[in-house]
C-alpha cells in the first residue's frame, strides 16, 4: 500500500493582518494608537482595540 505525502502546513497569514492586532490583548483591531521608529528607518504602526485605545488616551 503506497503512502500518501503529508499535507503541507497551512500558509501563514499576511504580515499586514498580523500587525493589526491589539498590542495589549491580541484581538484583531484597526485603531492605530502610536508609531514606533525602526532603527534602520521607517516606522511601525502600533494598534489597539477600542477598550485599550481608550485606556491609552486616558494616561
ZAFI-398845 format. One line per 5 residues: number of its first residue (from 0); their letters; for each residue x, y, z of N, C-alpha, C, O. Coordinates in steps of 0.1 Angstrom, whole numbers, plus 5000, padded with zeros to 4 digits. Example, Ala and Ser with C-alpha at 12.3 -4.5 7.8 and 13.67 -1.06 7.14 Angstrom:
2
0 = AS = 5132:4943:5078:5123:4955:5078:5132:4967:5078:5142:4967:5085 | 5128:4978:5071:5137:4989:5071:5129:5000:5079:5134:5011:5080
This chain:
59
0 = XXXXX = 5008:4988:5000:5000:5000:5000:5009:5012:5000:5017:5014:5009 | 5008:5021:4990:5016:5033:4989:5012:5043:4999:5000:5045:5003 | 5022:5050:5005:5019:5061:5014:5016:5074:5007:5023:5077:4997 | 5007:5082:5011:5005:5095:5005:5014:5105:5012:5017:5103:5024 | 5017:5115:5005:5026:5125:5010:5018:5133:5021:5006:5136:5019
5 = XXXXX = 5025:5137:5031:5018:5145:5041:5014:5159:5036:5020:5164:5027 | 5003:5164:5041:4998:5177:5036:5007:5188:5040:5013:5187:5051 | 5009:5198:5032:5018:5209:5036:5012:5217:5047:5000:5217:5049 | 5020:5223:5055:5015:5231:5067:5007:5243:5061:5009:5247:5050 | 4997:5248:5069:4989:5259:5064:4998:5271:5062:5008:5273:5069
10 = XXXXX = 4995:5279:5052:5002:5291:5049:5000:5302:5060:4988:5303:5065 | 5010:5309:5064:5008:5319:5075:5000:5331:5069:5000:5333:5057 | 4993:5338:5078:4986:5350:5074:4995:5360:5069:5007:5361:5073 | 4990:5369:5060:4999:5380:5055:5003:5389:5067:4996:5390:5077 | 5015:5395:5066:5020:5403:5077:5011:5415:5081:5010:5418:5092
15 = XXXXX = 5004:5420:5071:4995:5432:5074:4984:5428:5083:4981:5436:5092 | 4979:5416:5082:4968:5412:5091:4974:5409:5105:4967:5412:5115 | 4986:5403:5106:4992:5400:5119:4995:5413:5127:4993:5414:5139 | 4999:5424:5120:5003:5436:5126:4991:5444:5131:4992:5452:5140 | 4979:5441:5126:4967:5448:5130:4960:5441:5142:4948:5438:5141
20 = XXXXX = 4968:5438:5152:4963:5432:5164:4966:5441:5176:4976:5448:5176 | 4957:5441:5186:4959:5449:5198:4972:5445:5204:4975:5433:5207 | 4981:5455:5208:4993:5452:5214:4991:5447:5229:5000:5441:5234 | 4980:5450:5234:4977:5446:5248:4970:5432:5250:4974:5424:5258 | 4960:5430:5241:4953:5417:5243:4954:5408:5230:4950:5396:5232
25 = XXXXX = 4958:5413:5219:4960:5404:5207:4948:5403:5199:4948:5396:5189 | 4937:5409:5202:4925:5409:5194:4927:5416:5181:4934:5426:5180 | 4920:5412:5170:4921:5420:5157:4915:5434:5159:4905:5435:5166 | 4922:5444:5154:4917:5457:5155:4922:5466:5144:4930:5461:5136 | 4917:5478:5143:4922:5487:5132:4925:5501:5137:4927:5510:5129
30 = XXXXX = 4925:5504:5150:4928:5517:5155:4943:5519:5158:4948:5512:5167 | 4949:5528:5151:4963:5530:5153:4965:5540:5165:4959:5550:5165 | 4973:5536:5175:4975:5544:5187:4988:5550:5188:4990:5560:5195 | 4998:5545:5180:5012:5550:5181:5019:5546:5168:5015:5537:5161 | 5031:5551:5167:5040:5548:5156:5054:5547:5162:5059:5556:5169
35 = XXXXX = 5061:5535:5160:5074:5533:5166:5084:5534:5155:5083:5527:5145 | 5094:5542:5157:5105:5543:5147:5114:5531:5147:5117:5525:5158 | 5118:5526:5135:5127:5515:5134:5141:5520:5133:5144:5531:5128 | 5151:5512:5138:5165:5516:5138:5170:5518:5124:5178:5527:5121 | 5165:5510:5114:5170:5512:5100:5161:5521:5092:5162:5521:5080
40 = XXXXX = 5154:5529:5098:5145:5538:5091:5131:5533:5090:5128:5521:5092 | 5122:5542:5087:5108:5538:5086:5101:5538:5100:5108:5541:5110 | 5089:5533:5100:5082:5532:5113:5072:5521:5112:5069:5515:5102 | 5068:5516:5124:5059:5505:5125:5047:5510:5133:5048:5517:5144 | 5035:5508:5128:5023:5512:5134:5020:5503:5146:5022:5491:5146
45 = XXXXX = 5014:5509:5157:5010:5502:5169:4995:5503:5169:4990:5514:5169 | 4988:5492:5170:4974:5492:5170:4968:5487:5184:4975:5480:5191 | 4956:5491:5187:4949:5487:5200:4934:5486:5197:4929:5493:5189 | 4928:5477:5204:4913:5476:5203:4907:5488:5210:4914:5496:5216 | 4894:5490:5208:4887:5502:5213:4889:5503:5228:4890:5514:5233
50 = XXXXX = 4889:5492:5236:4890:5493:5251:4904:5498:5254:4905:5507:5262 | 4914:5492:5249:4928:5495:5253:4932:5509:5247:4940:5516:5252 | 4926:5513:5235:4929:5526:5229:4924:5537:5239:4930:5547:5240 | 4912:5535:5244:4906:5544:5254:4915:5545:5266:4917:5556:5271 | 4920:5534:5271:4928:5534:5283:4941:5542:5280:4947:5549:5289
55 = XXXX = 4947:5540:5268:4959:5547:5264:4957:5562:5263:4966:5570:5267 | 4946:5566:5259:4943:5581:5258:4941:5587:5271:4944:5599:5273 | 4936:5579:5281:4934:5584:5295:4947:5586:5302:4947:5594:5312 | 4957:5580:5298:4970:5582:5305:4976:5595:5304:4987:5598:5309
